[in-house]
């Protein structure tokens, strides 16, 4: 992974964190009409996807628990949750997860030799870590847009 891509990833993650920092639990959990999810789901989702595609494809342990992961997978919704997660804890985890990614990159924990590749839901095959990180930047940017739209409705 390139240092430039890691820096861009930090920028989008930081922008998301800035946008949601200070929102109440009620705002984070609000699901306006016409939306299938809320801000809390978007936060959990980007953290789960980052772990699955970068760490999982590299054979590294995930920082997201097996119990919470199913809540944030694609095609899931807060409407299906048995209990609401601590949305403020999700906000608090955004930057530490980014810092761990940067530390793991700097320490050389990601190895092309261990990388198994990743195929997106649309069928795009990502054959190296730079491609996966670039895809994750795109993915988090999409969800940043959704989060901003939700903030306009619940803020």
Order of alpha helices (4+ residues) and beta strands (2+ residues): alpha-alpha-alpha-alpha-alpha-beta-beta-alpha
